Amino acid sequence: MSEYQLYAKSFPEPKDIQGMSQPQLAQLVEHYQQAVKVQQTLFQIANTPIHNGNLDKLFESIHKALNKIIYAKNIIIATLDEEEESLTFEYFKDSVDTMAPEEICSLPSARIKYTFTGYVLRTGLPLLADQNKMRQLMEKGEVCLVGQNCQCWMGVPLVNDGKNFGVLALQSYDASIKYEQSDLELLSFVAGHISTAINRKKMTDVIVNMNKELQHSHAQLEEKVQQRTRELVTSNYELHKLLREREKTQAKLYHDALHDTLTGLPNRTLFIDRLLKAMNRSDSREALKYAVLFIDLDRFKVINDSLGHLTGDLLLKEVATRLEKAIRPCDSIARFGGDEFCILLEGDINKKETVSISQRIVELVSKPYVIQGTEVFTSPSVGITQNQPHYKNPEEVLRDADAAMYQAKSKGKACYEFFDIDMHFNAVKRLQLETDLRVALKEGELDVHFQPVIDLTDRTIVGFESLVRWNHHEQGFINPLDFIEIAEETGLIIELGKQVLTRAIHEISRWRQQNEKFSQLYVSVNLSPKQLENPELTNDIFSLLSETKLPAYCLKLEITESILIDNFDVAKKVLNEFNNAGIEIMLDDFGTGFSSLSYLHHFPIALVKIDGSFVNNMFQEATDLAVIKSVKILASGLDMEVIAEGLETEEQFSKLKQLNIEYSQGYLISKPLSGEEITQKLSTGSLNW
């Protein structure tokens, strides 16, 4: 992970700065100065040289630099001798603990194994532990206390060739100083440079020793060349052996600088070099010469977070193997970091061949994986760009391939998409829409409309579905499909969903108080995947119900099939919690997603909503009518009720009623109305509109 990835911040455009208040400007300047300080310090660390092979001075320089941006008064750099099963403290500074490093090193290996340092070495995982975390680990028998107890401890492994060989750790004895996750990420970055420095020192020592042996052998040969011919042959053999070992060492250093340590694939640096050469060879007046495929794995974050980073790493290695099988010998593949891969297609590649390779990639990568006995599923979203005369550098090519990849991901994933110029304009437009959405949420510019749901037996309104609306100050009405997707990707959906829930619950509470006949009315609110994963969701909803004294049965929560599939365990736990509290769960747009019957009985679903597309076409398409009938039969068998969306004609009304569908909503009854319009209509006292 680079300094840029760790600490780069999003600063406003000059035109946006003009509208900022003095405190905002001061905060922005402070923010920028801190980011610059971190960037400069990390750059200083990354470029700190080893003076005459002296690691102590290097570690001292890194320690001083690190202290500028993080509390690093107490620091440990330890390496493991696997053969001796002992620790060596390469660098040790502690302002409180009187236990010398030599005393710790002399402890039995079994006890060293269960120190905090030993825990990081043993698990290969970074550790951020405050007093509570330390106590938990000690109670579980994972660690035992050696030396002075600290208030907060943070350590990351030192890694070479995928193998842990040491630990970099910081600790605080001051209760007011606690490390955070961002500090752990920073320490991981510094650990990478320390790992490289230690291993370069080892490599240098090997080369120095080789040179000394070589010089010694050469002197002996010069001295005895006339008298010891037979020994000369032996010495020459050893000489060549040393040379070969030195060449191997140098070759490995060069290889490691240009390749990904996890997968062994070329890294971004090597890929850009190859792409630049391909661009220089390309002649835009002739046939297509090269194409770039930018690949991102779908659902990788879910897999990594739920099954662990080890499973994620093993999955990436398997994906790399499959990608290599999908391309030709003349093509190049690289891992850019995370779950991103890039492929360079060369050799007079044309569009037809590019499509064929892309299809092969989607097919191979989408097949199931078995990782440590667990079946894992992922798929690739592939963005493609071809050589164009206006490309001046590799970064422009990668930018457009990346934009095409996001277009593929937005079209349903597990697919590929070619770049066109509209994607660039859409990306800029999308970024502006995200900025406007942040302002709209902060200023309360979003509104909530409500569409009535009726009982088909007597056309009586039984409830309302909440629908968010955004009347942009410049662009006018923004389609919810456009900004909800952005909100989901950026995490703004948490605040947006909270605002909709708050407005919906307060409105239904007010309407119920207008007339006793309205006491059974409900309001339904849609939940997104990120909302369901938000640990504060249940507390927010229960607090709103308590604040408004609204009965739980007056609120229903709508979810989609994809939430159940992608977040099975989380969805089951949270939805059961709501159901136990009396809040009913509705399955929205049933029939448009996975439509699998196998998972429905695992969840406390009370109502199923049939997508409006089936209702609109049920007289034109026999299959759509068959879907409606099948959903009704399925729902009845599972003791669920059905709501049909998209009701627009009396003919549709009669047919749905004939099929014993319980409820419906659509423009035949009413378009979505504002809260004020609903209040006005309810003032008549009637629930038949």
C-alpha positions as CSV (number, residue, x, y, z in Angstrom):
1,M,0.0,0.0,0.0
2,S,1.5,3.3,-1.0
3,E,1.6,6.6,0.9
4,Y,-0.9,8.0,-1.5
5,Q,-3.4,5.2,-0.8
6,L,-2.9,5.5,3.0
7,Y,-3.1,9.2,3.4
8,A,-4.4,10.9,0.3
9,K,-7.4,13.1,1.0
10,S,-10.1,14.6,-1.2
11,F,-9.7,18.3,-1.3
12,P,-12.3,20.6,-2.8
13,E,-12.0,22.4,-6.2
14,P,-10.9,26.0,-6.1
15,K,-14.4,27.1,-7.0
16,D,-15.8,25.3,-4.0
17,I,-13.2,26.8,-1.6
18,Q,-14.5,30.3,-2.4
19,G,-17.8,29.5,-0.7
20,M,-16.2,28.2,2.6
21,S,-16.4,29.9,5.9
22,Q,-13.3,30.9,7.9
23,P,-13.5,28.0,10.3
24,Q,-14.0,25.6,7.3
25,L,-10.9,27.1,5.6
26,A,-8.9,26.8,8.8
27,Q,-9.9,23.1,9.2
28,L,-9.1,22.5,5.5
29,V,-5.6,24.0,5.9
30,E,-5.0,22.1,9.1
31,H,-6.2,18.9,7.3
32,Y,-3.9,19.6,4.3
33,Q,-0.8,20.4,6.5
34,Q,-1.3,17.1,8.5
35,A,-1.6,15.1,5.3
36,V,1.5,16.8,3.9
37,K,3.4,16.1,7.1
38,V,2.4,12.4,7.0
39,Q,3.3,12.2,3.3
40,Q,6.7,13.8,3.8
41,T,7.5,11.6,6.8
42,L,6.6,8.4,5.0
43,F,8.6,9.6,2.0
44,Q,11.5,10.2,4.4
45,I,11.1,6.7,5.9
46,A,10.8,5.1,2.4
47,N,14.0,6.8,1.3
48,T,16.1,6.4,4.4
49,P,19.4,4.7,3.3
50,I,21.4,2.1,5.2
51,H,24.7,3.8,6.2
52,N,27.6,1.5,5.7
53,G,25.4,-1.5,6.3
54,N,24.5,-0.2,9.8
55,L,20.9,-1.1,10.6
56,D,21.0,0.5,14.0
57,K,21.3,4.0,12.4
58,L,18.6,3.1,9.9
59,F,16.2,2.0,12.7
60,E,17.1,5.1,14.8
61,S,16.3,7.4,11.8
62,I,13.0,5.6,11.1
63,H,12.2,5.8,14.9
64,K,12.8,9.6,14.9
65,A,10.7,10.1,11.7
66,L,7.9,7.9,13.0
67,N,7.7,9.9,16.2
68,K,6.7,13.0,14.2
69,I,3.4,11.5,13.1
70,I,2.5,8.9,15.8
71,Y,3.4,8.2,19.5
72,A,6.4,6.0,19.0
73,K,8.4,6.5,22.2
74,N,8.3,2.8,23.0
75,I,9.3,0.7,20.0
76,I,10.3,-2.9,19.3
77,I,11.9,-4.4,16.2
78,A,12.4,-8.1,16.8
79,T,13.3,-11.0,14.4
80,L,12.8,-14.7,14.8
81,D,15.5,-17.4,14.6
82,E,13.4,-20.4,13.6
83,E,16.2,-22.9,14.1
84,E,16.9,-21.7,17.6
85,E,13.3,-20.8,18.3
86,S,14.4,-17.5,19.8
87,L,13.9,-13.8,19.4
88,T,16.6,-11.2,18.6
89,F,15.8,-7.5,19.4
90,E,17.2,-5.6,16.4
91,Y,16.0,-2.3,18.0
92,F,14.5,-1.7,21.4
93,K,13.5,1.5,23.1
94,D,11.3,1.5,26.3
95,S,10.8,4.3,28.7
96,V,9.2,2.3,31.5
97,D,9.9,-1.4,31.3
98,T,13.0,-2.4,33.2
99,M,13.2,-5.8,31.8
100,A,16.2,-5.9,29.4
101,P,15.8,-7.4,25.9
102,E,18.3,-10.1,26.8
103,E,16.1,-11.3,29.6
104,I,13.1,-11.6,27.3
105,C,15.3,-13.4,24.7
106,S,16.4,-15.9,27.4
107,L,12.9,-16.9,28.2
108,P,11.8,-20.4,27.2
109,S,10.6,-20.5,23.6
110,A,7.2,-21.7,24.7
111,R,6.7,-18.6,26.8
112,I,8.1,-16.3,24.1
113,K,5.5,-17.8,21.8
114,Y,2.7,-16.4,24.0
115,T,4.0,-12.8,24.4
116,F,2.2,-10.1,22.3
117,T,5.2,-10.2,19.9
118,G,4.9,-14.0,19.8
119,Y,1.2,-13.7,19.1
120,V,1.8,-11.6,15.9
121,L,4.5,-14.0,14.8
122,R,2.3,-17.0,15.5
123,T,-0.9,-15.7,13.8
124,G,0.8,-13.6,11.1
125,L,-1.9,-10.9,11.7
126,P,-1.5,-7.3,12.8
127,L,-2.7,-6.7,16.4
128,L,-4.2,-3.5,17.9
129,A,-4.9,-4.1,21.6
130,D,-6.1,-1.8,24.3
131,Q,-6.6,-3.0,27.9
132,N,-9.9,-4.7,27.1
133,K,-8.4,-6.6,24.1
134,M,-5.3,-7.5,26.1
135,R,-7.5,-8.9,28.9
136,Q,-9.6,-10.9,26.4
137,L,-6.5,-12.4,24.8
138,M,-5.1,-13.3,28.2
139,E,-8.3,-14.9,29.4
140,K,-8.4,-17.0,26.2
141,G,-4.8,-18.1,26.9
142,E,-3.6,-16.5,23.6
143,V,-1.0,-14.3,25.4
144,C,0.6,-14.0,28.8
145,L,2.1,-10.9,30.3
146,V,5.9,-10.5,30.2
147,G,7.5,-7.4,31.7
148,Q,5.6,-4.1,32.4
149,N,1.9,-4.0,31.4
150,C,1.1,-1.2,29.0
151,Q,-2.1,0.7,28.2
152,C,-2.1,0.0,24.5
153,W,0.0,-2.3,22.3
154,M,0.2,-2.3,18.5
155,G,2.3,-4.6,16.3
156,V,2.5,-5.8,12.7
157,P,4.5,-8.7,11.2
158,L,7.7,-8.3,9.2
159,V,7.2,-10.4,6.1
160,N,9.6,-11.7,3.4
161,D,8.4,-13.9,0.5
162,G,5.1,-14.4,2.3
163,K,6.7,-15.6,5.5
164,N,6.7,-13.8,8.9
165,F,10.2,-13.4,10.2
166,G,9.8,-10.6,12.8
167,V,7.6,-8.0,14.4
168,L,7.4,-4.1,14.5
169,A,5.6,-3.0,17.6
170,L,4.7,0.2,19.5
171,Q,3.3,0.5,23.0
172,S,1.9,3.2,25.2
173,Y,2.0,3.3,29.0
174,D,-0.1,6.5,29.1
175,A,-3.9,5.8,29.3
176,S,-4.6,9.0,27.4
177,I,-2.7,7.8,24.3
178,K,-4.4,5.0,22.4
179,Y,-3.7,3.8,18.9
180,E,-6.3,3.6,16.2
181,Q,-6.8,1.4,13.1
182,S,-5.3,4.2,10.9
183,D,-2.1,4.0,13.1
184,L,-2.0,0.2,12.5
185,E,-2.2,0.7,8.7
186,L,0.6,3.3,9.0
187,L,2.7,0.9,11.0
188,S,2.1,-1.8,8.4
189,F,3.5,0.6,5.7
190,V,6.6,1.3,7.8
191,A,7.0,-2.5,8.5
192,G,7.2,-3.1,4.8
193,H,10.2,-0.8,4.5
194,I,11.9,-2.3,7.6
195,S,11.3,-5.8,6.2
196,T,12.9,-4.7,2.9
197,A,15.9,-3.1,4.8
198,I,16.5,-6.1,6.9
199,N,16.4,-8.5,4.0
200,R,18.5,-6.2,1.8
201,K,21.1,-6.1,4.7
202,K,21.0,-9.9,4.8
203,M,21.5,-10.0,1.0
204,T,24.3,-7.5,1.2
205,D,26.0,-9.5,3.9
206,V,25.8,-12.6,1.7
207,I,27.2,-10.7,-1.2
208,V,30.0,-9.1,0.9
209,N,30.9,-12.5,2.3
210,M,30.9,-14.0,-1.2
211,N,33.2,-11.2,-2.4
212,K,35.6,-11.8,0.5
213,E,35.6,-15.5,-0.2
214,L,36.1,-14.8,-3.9
215,Q,39.0,-12.5,-3.2
216,H,40.5,-15.0,-0.8
217,S,40.2,-17.8,-3.4
218,H,41.6,-15.6,-6.1
219,A,44.7,-14.8,-4.0
220,Q,45.3,-18.4,-3.3
221,L,45.0,-19.2,-7.0
222,E,47.5,-16.5,-7.9
223,E,49.9,-17.9,-5.3
224,K,49.7,-21.5,-6.1
225,V,48.7,-21.6,-9.7
226,Q,52.1,-23.2,-10.8
227,Q,52.3,-25.8,-8.0
228,R,48.7,-26.9,-7.3
229,T,47.0,-27.5,-10.6
230,R,44.6,-30.0,-9.2
231,E,43.6,-27.6,-6.4
232,L,43.1,-25.0,-9.1
233,V,40.3,-27.0,-10.7
234,T,38.5,-27.3,-7.4
235,S,39.0,-23.7,-6.6
236,N,37.6,-22.7,-10.1
237,Y,34.6,-24.8,-9.4
238,E,33.9,-23.0,-6.1
239,L,34.5,-19.7,-7.8
240,H,31.9,-20.3,-10.4
241,K,29.5,-21.5,-7.8
242,L,29.9,-18.3,-5.8
243,L,29.4,-16.3,-9.0
244,R,26.2,-18.2,-9.8
245,E,24.9,-17.6,-6.3
246,R,25.6,-13.9,-6.5
247,E,23.9,-13.7,-9.8
248,K,20.9,-15.5,-8.4
249,T,20.8,-13.1,-5.4
250,Q,20.9,-10.0,-7.7
251,A,18.3,-11.5,-10.0
252,K,16.0,-12.1,-7.0
253,L,16.3,-8.6,-5.8
254,Y,15.4,-7.3,-9.3
255,H,12.5,-9.7,-9.6
256,D,11.0,-8.8,-6.2
257,A,11.1,-5.1,-7.2
258,L,8.9,-5.7,-10.2
259,H,6.6,-8.5,-9.0
260,D,3.7,-9.0,-6.5
261,T,4.8,-11.0,-3.5
262,L,1.5,-12.8,-3.0
263,T,0.7,-14.1,-6.5
264,G,4.2,-13.8,-8.2
265,L,2.6,-11.8,-11.0
266,P,4.2,-8.6,-12.4
267,N,3.2,-5.6,-10.4
268,R,1.9,-2.2,-11.5
269,T,5.4,-0.8,-12.2
270,L,6.3,-3.6,-14.6
271,F,2.9,-3.6,-16.2
272,I,3.1,0.1,-17.0
273,D,6.6,-0.4,-18.5
274,R,5.2,-3.1,-20.8
275,L,2.2,-1.0,-21.7
276,L,4.4,2.0,-22.6
277,K,6.5,-0.2,-24.9
278,A,3.3,-1.5,-26.5
279,M,2.1,2.0,-27.0
280,N,5.4,3.0,-28.7
281,R,5.1,0.0,-31.0
282,S,1.5,0.7,-31.9
283,D,0.6,2.5,-35.1
284,S,-3.0,3.9,-35.0
285,R,-3.3,3.8,-38.8
286,E,-3.0,0.0,-38.9
287,A,-5.1,-2.8,-37.3
288,L,-5.6,-2.9,-33.6
289,K,-2.3,-3.6,-31.8
290,Y,-3.1,-3.9,-28.2
291,A,-6.0,-3.8,-25.6
292,V,-6.0,-3.4,-21.9
293,L,-8.4,-5.3,-19.6
294,F,-8.9,-3.9,-16.1
295,I,-10.4,-6.6,-13.8
296,D,-12.0,-6.2,-10.4
297,L,-13.4,-9.1,-8.4
298,D,-17.1,-8.9,-7.4
299,R,-17.9,-9.5,-3.7
300,F,-14.3,-9.8,-2.7
301,K,-14.6,-7.5,0.3
302,V,-17.5,-9.6,1.6
303,I,-15.4,-12.7,1.3
304,N,-12.4,-11.1,2.9
305,D,-14.4,-9.6,5.8
306,S,-16.5,-12.7,6.5
307,L,-13.9,-15.6,5.9
308,G,-10.7,-13.7,6.8
309,H,-7.7,-12.3,5.0
310,L,-6.0,-15.7,4.7
311,T,-8.9,-17.0,2.7
312,G,-8.9,-13.8,0.7
313,D,-5.2,-14.2,-0.1
314,L,-5.6,-17.8,-1.1
315,L,-8.6,-16.8,-3.4
316,L,-6.4,-14.1,-5.1
317,K,-3.7,-16.7,-5.8
318,E,-6.3,-19.1,-7.3
319,V,-7.8,-16.2,-9.4
320,A,-4.3,-15.3,-10.7
321,T,-3.8,-18.9,-11.8
322,R,-7.1,-19.0,-13.7
323,L,-6.3,-15.6,-15.4
324,E,-3.0,-16.9,-16.6
325,K,-4.8,-19.9,-18.2
326,A,-7.3,-17.6,-19.9
327,I,-4.7,-15.5,-21.8
328,R,-2.2,-16.3,-24.6
329,P,1.6,-16.6,-24.3
330,C,2.1,-13.2,-25.9
331,D,-0.1,-11.4,-23.3
332,S,0.9,-9.9,-20.0
333,I,-1.0,-10.0,-16.6
334,A,-0.3,-8.0,-13.5
335,R,-1.8,-7.6,-10.0
336,F,-2.3,-4.0,-9.1
337,G,-3.1,-4.6,-5.4
338,G,-6.2,-5.6,-3.5
339,D,-8.5,-7.5,-5.9
340,E,-7.5,-5.6,-9.0
341,F,-5.7,-7.3,-12.0
342,C,-4.7,-5.9,-15.4
343,I,-4.1,-7.7,-18.6
344,L,-2.3,-6.4,-21.7
345,L,-3.3,-8.1,-24.9
346,E,-0.8,-7.8,-27.8
347,G,0.1,-9.4,-31.1
348,D,-2.2,-7.6,-33.6
349,I,-5.2,-8.3,-31.3
350,N,-8.5,-7.4,-32.8
351,K,-11.9,-6.7,-31.2
352,K,-13.3,-10.2,-31.8
353,E,-10.3,-11.9,-30.1
354,T,-10.5,-9.4,-27.3
355,V,-14.2,-10.3,-26.7
356,S,-13.3,-14.0,-26.9
357,I,-10.6,-13.7,-24.2
358,S,-12.8,-11.5,-22.0
359,Q,-15.6,-14.1,-22.2
360,R,-13.1,-16.8,-21.3
361,I,-11.9,-14.8,-18.3
362,V,-15.5,-14.3,-17.0
363,E,-16.3,-18.0,-17.4
364,L,-13.1,-19.3,-15.7
365,V,-13.0,-16.8,-12.8
366,S,-16.8,-17.2,-12.1
367,K,-16.5,-21.0,-11.4
368,P,-16.6,-22.0,-7.7
369,Y,-13.5,-22.1,-5.6
370,V,-12.8,-24.5,-2.7
371,I,-10.6,-22.6,-0.2
372,Q,-9.6,-24.5,3.0
373,G,-12.7,-26.7,2.7
374,T,-15.1,-23.9,2.1
375,E,-16.8,-23.2,-1.3
376,V,-16.3,-19.6,-2.3
377,F,-17.9,-17.7,-5.2
378,T,-16.7,-14.6,-7.0
379,S,-16.8,-13.2,-10.5
380,P,-14.9,-10.6,-12.5
381,S,-16.1,-7.2,-13.8
382,V,-13.9,-6.4,-16.8
383,G,-13.3,-3.0,-18.3
384,I,-11.7,-2.9,-21.8
385,T,-9.9,-0.1,-23.7
386,Q,-8.1,-0.3,-27.0
387,N,-5.2,1.7,-28.4
388,Q,-6.3,5.2,-29.5
389,P,-4.2,7.9,-31.1
390,H,-5.1,10.4,-28.4
391,Y,-3.5,8.3,-25.6
392,K,-0.3,10.0,-24.5
393,N,0.7,7.8,-21.5
394,P,-0.2,4.5,-19.8
395,E,-2.1,6.3,-17.1
396,E,-4.7,7.5,-19.6
397,V,-5.2,4.0,-20.9
398,L,-5.6,2.6,-17.4
399,R,-8.0,5.4,-16.4
400,D,-10.4,4.6,-19.2
401,A,-10.1,0.8,-18.6
402,D,-11.0,1.5,-15.0
403,A,-14.0,3.5,-16.0
404,A,-15.2,0.7,-18.3
405,M,-14.8,-1.7,-15.4
406,Y,-17.1,0.3,-13.2
407,Q,-19.6,0.4,-16.0
408,A,-19.5,-3.4,-16.2
409,K,-19.9,-3.6,-12.5
410,S,-22.9,-1.4,-12.6
411,K,-24.6,-3.6,-15.3
412,G,-24.8,-6.5,-13.0
413,K,-21.2,-7.7,-12.5
414,A,-19.7,-10.9,-14.0
415,C,-19.4,-9.2,-17.4
416,Y,-17.2,-7.0,-19.6
417,E,-17.6,-3.6,-21.1
418,F,-15.7,-1.6,-23.7
419,F,-14.8,2.0,-23.0
420,D,-16.4,4.8,-24.8
421,I,-16.0,8.5,-24.3
422,D,-19.4,8.8,-22.6
423,M,-18.0,6.8,-19.7
424,H,-15.4,9.6,-18.9
425,F,-18.1,12.3,-19.0
426,N,-20.4,10.0,-16.9
427,A,-17.6,9.5,-14.3
428,V,-17.2,13.3,-14.0
429,K,-20.9,13.8,-13.8
430,R,-21.2,11.0,-11.2
431,L,-18.5,12.6,-9.1
432,Q,-20.4,15.9,-9.1
433,L,-23.6,14.1,-8.2
434,E,-21.9,12.5,-5.2
435,T,-20.8,15.9,-4.1
436,D,-24.3,17.4,-4.5
437,L,-25.8,14.4,-2.6
438,R,-23.5,15.0,0.3
439,V,-24.7,18.7,0.5
440,A,-28.3,17.6,0.0
441,L,-28.1,15.2,2.9
442,K,-26.5,17.8,5.1
443,E,-29.0,20.5,4.2
444,G,-32.0,18.3,4.4
445,E,-32.9,18.8,0.7
446,L,-34.2,15.2,0.2
447,D,-37.9,14.5,0.5
448,V,-40.0,11.4,1.2
449,H,-43.1,10.6,-0.8
450,F,-45.6,7.8,0.0
451,Q,-47.6,5.5,-2.3
452,P,-50.7,4.0,-0.9
453,V,-51.1,0.2,-0.6
454,I,-54.7,-1.1,-0.9
455,D,-56.6,-4.2,0.2
456,L,-57.9,-5.7,-3.1
457,T,-61.1,-6.9,-1.5
458,D,-62.5,-3.5,-0.9
459,R,-59.9,-0.9,-2.2
460,T,-59.3,0.3,1.4
461,I,-55.8,1.8,2.0
462,V,-53.9,-0.4,4.5
463,G,-50.5,1.3,4.4
464,F,-47.9,3.4,2.5
465,E,-44.5,2.7,0.9
466,S,-41.9,5.3,1.6
467,L,-40.0,6.5,-1.5
468,V,-37.2,9.0,-1.4
469,R,-37.3,12.0,-3.8
470,W,-34.6,14.6,-4.7
471,N,-35.5,17.8,-6.5
472,H,-32.0,19.1,-7.4
473,H,-31.6,22.9,-7.3
474,E,-30.2,22.9,-10.8
475,Q,-31.0,19.6,-12.5
476,G,-34.6,19.2,-11.1
477,F,-35.9,15.8,-10.4
478,I,-33.1,13.1,-10.0
479,N,-34.1,9.5,-10.6
480,P,-33.6,7.6,-7.4
481,L,-31.9,4.8,-9.3
482,D,-29.1,7.3,-10.1
483,F,-28.3,8.6,-6.7
484,I,-29.2,5.6,-4.5
485,E,-26.5,3.6,-6.2
486,I,-24.0,6.3,-5.5
487,A,-25.2,6.5,-1.9
488,E,-24.7,2.7,-1.6
489,E,-21.2,2.8,-3.0
490,T,-20.0,5.7,-1.0
491,G,-21.7,4.8,2.3
492,L,-24.0,7.8,2.2
493,I,-26.9,5.3,2.2
494,I,-26.5,5.0,6.0
495,E,-27.4,8.7,6.5
496,L,-30.0,8.7,3.7
497,G,-31.7,5.6,5.1
498,K,-31.8,7.1,8.5
499,Q,-33.4,10.3,7.2
500,V,-36.1,8.3,5.3
501,L,-36.8,6.1,8.4
502,T,-37.1,9.2,10.7
503,R,-39.5,11.0,8.3
504,A,-41.6,7.9,7.6
505,I,-42.1,6.9,11.2
506,H,-43.0,10.5,12.3
507,E,-45.4,10.9,9.4
508,I,-47.3,7.6,10.1
509,S,-47.5,8.5,13.8
510,R,-49.1,11.8,12.9
511,W,-51.6,10.3,10.4
512,R,-52.7,7.7,13.0
513,Q,-53.5,10.4,15.4
514,Q,-55.9,12.1,12.9
515,N,-58.6,9.5,13.2
516,E,-59.1,6.2,15.1
517,K,-59.9,4.5,11.8
518,F,-56.2,5.0,10.9
519,S,-54.8,3.1,13.9
520,Q,-54.0,0.1,11.8
521,L,-52.2,1.9,9.0
522,Y,-48.5,1.0,8.4
523,V,-45.6,2.5,6.5
524,S,-42.9,0.4,4.8
525,V,-39.3,1.5,4.3
526,N,-36.7,-0.1,2.0
527,L,-33.4,-1.3,3.5
528,S,-30.1,-1.5,1.5
529,P,-27.3,-4.0,2.1
530,K,-25.1,-1.5,3.8
531,Q,-27.9,-0.4,6.2
532,L,-28.4,-4.1,7.2
533,E,-24.7,-4.4,8.0
534,N,-24.8,-1.2,10.1
535,P,-24.6,-2.2,13.8
536,E,-26.6,0.9,14.7
537,L,-29.6,0.1,12.6
538,T,-31.6,-1.8,15.2
539,N,-31.0,0.8,17.9
540,D,-32.0,3.6,15.5
541,I,-35.3,2.0,14.6
542,F,-36.2,0.9,18.1
543,S,-35.3,4.4,19.4
544,L,-37.6,6.0,16.8
545,L,-40.5,3.7,17.7
546,S,-40.0,4.5,21.3
547,E,-39.8,8.3,20.7
548,T,-43.0,8.4,18.6
549,K,-44.8,5.6,20.7
550,L,-45.5,3.9,17.3
551,P,-46.5,0.2,17.6
552,A,-44.0,-2.1,15.9
553,Y,-46.7,-3.5,13.6
554,C,-47.1,-0.1,12.0
555,L,-43.6,-0.3,10.5
556,K,-42.6,-2.8,7.8
557,L,-39.1,-3.2,6.4
558,E,-38.6,-4.0,2.7
559,I,-35.5,-5.9,1.5
560,T,-34.5,-7.4,-1.8
561,E,-33.5,-11.0,-2.7
562,S,-29.9,-10.0,-3.3
563,I,-29.5,-8.9,0.4
564,L,-30.5,-12.4,1.5
565,I,-28.1,-14.1,-0.8
566,D,-25.1,-11.8,-0.3
567,N,-25.5,-11.2,3.4
568,F,-27.1,-14.5,4.5
569,D,-25.8,-14.7,8.1
570,V,-26.1,-11.0,8.9
571,A,-29.6,-10.7,7.3
572,K,-30.9,-13.7,9.2
573,K,-29.7,-12.4,12.6
574,V,-30.9,-8.8,12.1
575,L,-34.3,-9.7,10.4
576,N,-35.1,-12.2,13.2
577,E,-34.4,-9.4,15.7
578,F,-36.9,-7.2,14.0
579,N,-39.4,-9.9,13.6
580,N,-39.2,-10.8,17.3
581,A,-39.9,-7.2,18.1
582,G,-43.1,-7.3,15.9
583,I,-41.8,-5.5,12.8
584,E,-42.8,-7.4,9.7
585,I,-40.4,-8.1,6.8
586,M,-41.4,-7.6,3.2
587,L,-39.5,-9.2,0.2
588,D,-39.4,-6.6,-2.5
589,D,-39.3,-7.2,-6.3
590,F,-39.7,-11.0,-6.0
591,G,-39.0,-12.7,-9.3
592,T,-36.5,-10.2,-10.7
593,G,-33.4,-11.6,-8.8
594,F,-32.3,-15.0,-7.8
595,S,-35.9,-16.2,-7.2
596,S,-34.7,-19.3,-5.4
597,L,-37.2,-21.1,-3.2
598,S,-34.5,-22.7,-1.1
599,Y,-33.7,-19.7,1.1
600,L,-37.1,-18.2,1.8
601,H,-37.9,-20.5,4.8
602,H,-34.7,-19.4,6.5
603,F,-36.0,-15.8,7.0
604,P,-39.0,-14.4,8.8
605,I,-40.7,-13.0,5.7
606,A,-44.4,-12.0,6.1
607,L,-45.1,-10.4,2.7
608,V,-43.8,-10.9,-0.8
609,K,-44.0,-8.0,-3.4
610,I,-44.4,-9.0,-7.1
611,D,-42.4,-6.6,-9.3
612,G,-44.6,-4.3,-11.4
613,S,-43.1,-5.5,-14.7
614,F,-45.0,-8.8,-14.3
615,V,-48.3,-7.0,-13.6
616,N,-47.9,-4.7,-16.6
617,N,-47.3,-7.6,-19.0
618,M,-49.5,-10.3,-17.6
619,F,-52.0,-10.0,-20.4
620,Q,-49.4,-9.9,-23.1
621,E,-47.0,-12.5,-21.8
622,A,-48.3,-15.8,-20.5
623,T,-45.1,-16.4,-18.6
624,D,-45.6,-13.2,-16.6
625,L,-49.1,-14.3,-15.5
626,A,-47.7,-17.7,-14.7
627,V,-45.1,-16.0,-12.4
628,I,-47.8,-14.1,-10.5
629,K,-49.8,-17.3,-10.0
630,S,-46.7,-19.2,-8.9
631,V,-45.7,-16.5,-6.4
632,K,-49.2,-16.6,-4.9
633,I,-49.1,-20.4,-4.6
634,L,-45.6,-20.3,-3.0
635,A,-46.5,-17.4,-0.6
636,S,-49.7,-19.2,0.5
637,G,-47.7,-22.4,1.2
638,L,-45.2,-20.4,3.3
639,D,-48.0,-18.5,5.1
640,M,-47.1,-15.2,3.4
641,E,-49.3,-12.5,1.9
642,V,-48.7,-10.9,-1.5
643,I,-48.6,-7.3,-2.7
644,A,-48.6,-6.7,-6.5
645,E,-46.8,-3.5,-7.6
646,G,-47.5,-1.5,-10.8
647,L,-51.3,-1.6,-10.7
648,E,-52.5,0.8,-13.5
649,T,-55.8,-0.5,-15.0
650,E,-59.1,-1.8,-13.8
651,E,-58.5,-4.9,-15.9
652,Q,-55.3,-5.6,-13.9
653,F,-57.2,-4.9,-10.7
654,S,-59.9,-7.5,-11.5
655,K,-57.4,-10.1,-12.5
656,L,-55.3,-9.7,-9.4
657,K,-58.4,-9.9,-7.3
658,Q,-59.5,-13.1,-9.1
659,L,-56.1,-14.6,-8.4
660,N,-56.7,-13.9,-4.6
661,I,-53.7,-11.5,-4.4
662,E,-54.2,-9.7,-1.1
663,Y,-52.8,-6.2,-1.7
664,S,-51.7,-3.9,-4.5
665,Q,-50.2,-0.5,-5.2
666,G,-49.9,1.6,-8.4
667,Y,-51.0,4.7,-10.3
668,L,-54.6,3.3,-10.6
669,I,-54.9,4.1,-6.9
670,S,-52.4,6.9,-6.5
671,K,-49.0,8.1,-7.6
672,P,-46.5,8.7,-4.7
673,L,-47.6,11.7,-2.7
674,S,-45.9,14.1,-0.4
675,G,-46.6,13.9,3.3
676,E,-48.7,17.1,3.1
677,E,-50.8,15.7,0.3
678,I,-51.4,12.5,2.3
679,T,-52.4,14.5,5.3
680,Q,-54.9,16.5,3.3
681,K,-56.5,13.4,1.8
682,L,-56.7,11.7,5.1
683,S,-58.4,14.8,6.6
684,T,-61.6,13.6,4.8
685,G,-61.6,10.6,7.1
686,S,-61.8,8.1,4.2
687,L,-59.4,5.3,3.3
688,N,-61.0,4.8,-0.1
689,W,-59.5,7.1,-2.6
